[in-house]
């Protein structure tokens, strides 16, 4: 990308965080939309993925959860990041 800055929002994939419970969670995760999201990210994997393209993470947050979580749903669900080209 030729952009100097990049803002992204992706479904927050908690599979790695959940350990043994990760597979069951992933099968029923409402943000898992086959043929729409081809890759899934957590904090570490999103930062690493964009670092390979020369982007440095400025900040990560889950602020969208404040408007997107459904009643009774537990976050994090949406991971937002702001990056700058090195």
C-alpha positions as CSV (number, residue, x, y, z in Angstrom):
1,X,0.0,0.0,0.0
2,X,1.1,3.5,-0.7
3,X,-0.8,4.9,2.3
4,X,1.1,6.6,5.1
5,X,-1.6,5.7,7.6
6,X,-4.0,2.8,7.8
7,X,-7.1,2.3,9.9
8,X,-8.7,-1.1,10.0
9,X,-11.5,-2.9,11.9
10,X,-11.7,-6.6,11.8
11,X,-13.6,-9.3,13.7
12,X,-11.6,-10.1,16.8
13,X,-10.7,-13.8,16.7
14,X,-10.3,-15.1,20.2
15,X,-9.5,-18.7,19.2
16,X,-5.9,-18.6,20.5
17,X,-6.9,-16.9,23.8
18,X,-9.5,-19.6,24.5
19,X,-7.2,-22.5,24.3
20,X,-9.0,-25.8,24.5
21,X,-12.4,-24.1,24.1
22,X,-11.3,-22.2,21.0
23,X,-12.6,-24.7,18.4
24,X,-16.1,-24.8,19.9
25,X,-16.2,-21.1,20.1
26,X,-15.0,-20.6,16.5
27,X,-17.7,-22.9,15.1
28,X,-20.5,-20.8,16.6
29,X,-18.9,-17.3,16.5
30,X,-21.3,-14.9,14.9
31,X,-18.6,-13.0,13.2
32,X,-17.3,-16.1,11.3
33,X,-18.9,-15.5,7.9
34,X,-17.6,-18.2,5.4
35,X,-16.6,-16.7,2.1
36,X,-16.6,-13.1,3.6
37,X,-13.7,-13.1,6.1
38,X,-10.9,-15.1,4.6
39,X,-8.4,-14.4,7.5
40,X,-9.0,-13.9,11.2
41,X,-6.9,-11.9,13.5
42,X,-6.2,-11.3,17.2
43,X,-4.1,-8.4,18.5
44,X,-0.7,-10.1,17.9
45,X,-1.5,-11.6,14.5
46,X,-2.9,-8.3,13.1
47,X,0.2,-6.3,14.2
48,X,2.5,-9.0,12.8
49,X,0.6,-9.2,9.5
50,X,0.8,-5.4,8.9
51,X,4.4,-5.2,10.1
52,X,5.4,-7.5,7.2
53,X,4.0,-4.8,4.9
54,X,6.0,-2.1,6.7
55,X,3.3,-0.7,9.1
56,X,3.9,0.1,12.7
57,X,1.0,-0.2,15.2
58,X,0.0,3.2,16.7
59,X,-2.9,1.9,18.8
60,X,-5.3,-1.1,19.0
61,X,-8.7,-0.9,20.7
62,X,-12.2,-2.5,20.8
63,X,-14.2,0.8,20.9
64,X,-16.7,-0.5,18.3
65,X,-17.9,-3.1,20.8
66,X,-19.7,-0.2,22.6
67,X,-22.1,0.0,19.7
68,X,-22.0,-3.5,18.1
69,X,-22.3,-5.9,21.0
70,X,-25.7,-7.5,21.3
71,X,-27.5,-7.7,24.7
72,X,-25.9,-10.4,26.7
73,X,-22.9,-10.8,24.4
74,X,-19.4,-10.7,25.7
75,X,-16.5,-8.9,23.9
76,X,-14.1,-8.3,22.6
77,X,-15.7,-8.7,19.2
78,X,-14.3,-6.0,16.9
79,X,-10.6,-5.2,16.8
80,X,-9.7,-1.7,15.5
81,X,-6.2,-0.6,14.8
82,X,-4.4,2.5,13.6
83,X,-1.0,2.0,11.8
84,X,1.6,4.2,10.2
85,X,4.0,3.3,7.4
86,X,7.6,3.1,8.4
